[in-house]
């Protein structure tokens, strides 16, 4: 079913890969791309469980928009191992205006398809998704 605002559908593989990341931890990350000709969001890349955050961020193109998911592991101040699923709306300043508009108008519909996102980030350059 296409999004009325943007006309973008979500390929079933997107939901399948997200469920595998969430339930089975098969992947560390997923990068999604909008295929404008096909009018749908598709999986562009999946990251292996051992992938680091730095390796993941290197896969985000410098001048094209993407959606991405990263399963982030961390220790609480009490020393408890935790995990959060991050959704990143990647929209670099250098990307085409049309692309930014399509990704922005499709984002909410796409996010609704992926049940279990815990943190959302919107980023326009690498400093906005880096560690301080």
Secondary structure as UniProt FT lines:
FT   TURN            4..6
FT   STRAND          9..10
FT   HELIX           12..19
FT   HELIX           20..24
FT   STRAND          27..35
FT   TURN            36..39
FT   STRAND          40..48
FT   TURN            49..50
FT   HELIX           53..58
FT   TURN            62..63
FT   STRAND          66..75
FT   TURN            77..78
FT   STRAND          81..90
FT   TURN            93..94
FT   HELIX           97..113
FT   TURN            115..116
FT   STRAND          119..123
FT   HELIX           126..128
//
